[in-house]
Amino acid sequence: MEIHQDNNRLYLSVDAAIYTEAVIFKCLYWYTNTFEVDICQEPATKFNITLTPKAASPEPEWNTIQAKLKQDLIDFKLRQLINNETQNIRELIIAKAFAYYEQETDAEDMNTAT
């Protein structure tokens, strides 16, 4: 990740092989209350991101923002990894829950029919 700042803007270049588009957008959404966020993707290689403070915002602490942004990207990447790794387990739990409900409903229907 490359980061630099000038003219009251923060510029980031993030490797698209490490961070997916979904991770980038989920992470940067939380910055939109304070910053205007521009995201451009170079074909399949990297995301170029610009953070510009909104007019009413005070001067940001850029070093703090950079550290938080790095931490947030890792956080959302980890969330994506966990989500991908547990997808099958969640599907099985949901299928099992509804299978039990269907059996219970079928049994109740049979009791009321007799």
C-alpha positions in Angstrom: 0.0 0.0 0.0 1.3 3.4 -1.0 0.1 6.5 0.9 0.9 10.1 0.5 -0.7 13.4 1.4 -0.6 16.8 -0.2 -3.0 19.8 -0.6 -5.2 18.6 2.2 -5.9 15.3 0.5 -4.8 11.8 1.3 -3.9 9.5 -1.7 -3.7 5.7 -1.4 -2.8 3.0 -3.8 -4.1 -0.4 -2.7 -3.2 -3.7 -4.3 -6.3 -5.3 -5.8 -4.8 -8.8 -5.4 -4.9 -8.3 -1.6 -8.0 -6.2 -1.0 -11.2 -6.9 -3.1 -13.5 -4.2 -4.3 -16.0 -5.3 -1.6 -13.5 -4.9 1.2 -12.4 -1.5 -0.1 -16.0 -0.2 -0.3 -17.1 -1.6 3.0 -14.1 -0.1 4.7 -14.2 3.3 3.1 -18.0 3.7 3.6 -17.3 4.6 7.2 -15.1 7.5 6.1 -17.8 9.2 4.0 -19.3 11.1 6.9 -16.0 13.1 7.2 -14.4 12.8 3.8 -15.3 12.8 0.2 -14.0 9.4 -1.0 -13.0 8.8 -4.6 -12.1 5.2 -5.7 -10.7 4.3 -9.1 -9.5 0.9 -10.1 -6.7 0.4 -12.5 -7.4 -2.7 -14.5 -7.1 -5.6 -12.1 -3.9 -4.3 -10.4 -4.8 -1.6 -7.8 -7.3 0.8 -6.4 -6.4 4.5 -6.3 -8.2 6.2 -3.5 -8.5 9.9 -2.6 -9.8 11.2 0.7 -10.7 14.9 0.8 -12.1 16.4 4.0 -15.7 17.8 3.6 -16.0 21.5 3.8 -17.3 21.7 7.4 -14.7 19.3 8.8 -11.8 20.5 10.8 -8.3 19.8 9.6 -7.8 16.0 10.0 -4.9 14.3 11.8 -3.5 12.6 8.7 -1.1 10.3 10.6 -4.0 9.1 12.7 -6.2 8.7 9.6 -3.5 6.6 7.9 -3.1 4.3 10.8 -6.8 3.8 11.2 -7.3 3.2 7.5 -4.6 0.5 7.5 -6.2 -1.1 10.5 -9.7 -0.9 9.0 -8.6 -2.5 5.7 -7.1 -5.4 7.7 -10.3 -5.7 9.8 -12.6 -5.8 6.7 -10.3 -8.3 4.9 -10.4 -10.5 8.0 -14.2 -10.3 8.1 -14.3 -11.4 4.4 -12.0 -14.3 5.1 -14.0 -15.5 8.1 -17.2 -15.1 6.1 -15.9 -17.1 3.2 -14.5 -19.9 5.5 -17.8 -20.2 7.5 -20.3 -19.9 4.6 -20.9 -23.7 4.4 -21.4 -24.0 8.2 -23.9 -21.1 8.3 -25.8 -22.7 5.3 -25.9 -26.1 7.1 -27.2 -24.5 10.4 -29.9 -22.6 8.5 -30.9 -25.7 6.5 -31.0 -27.8 9.7 -33.1 -25.2 11.5 -35.7 -25.0 8.7 -35.7 -28.8 8.2 -36.7 -29.3 11.9 -39.4 -26.6 11.4 -40.8 -28.4 8.4 -40.9 -31.7 10.2 -42.7 -30.1 13.1 -45.2 -28.4 10.8 -45.9 -31.6 9.0 -46.5 -33.4 12.3 -48.9 -30.7 13.4 -50.8 -30.9 10.1 -51.1 -34.7 10.4 -52.5 -34.3 14.0 -55.2 -31.7 13.0 -56.2 -33.9 10.0 -57.1 -36.9 12.1 
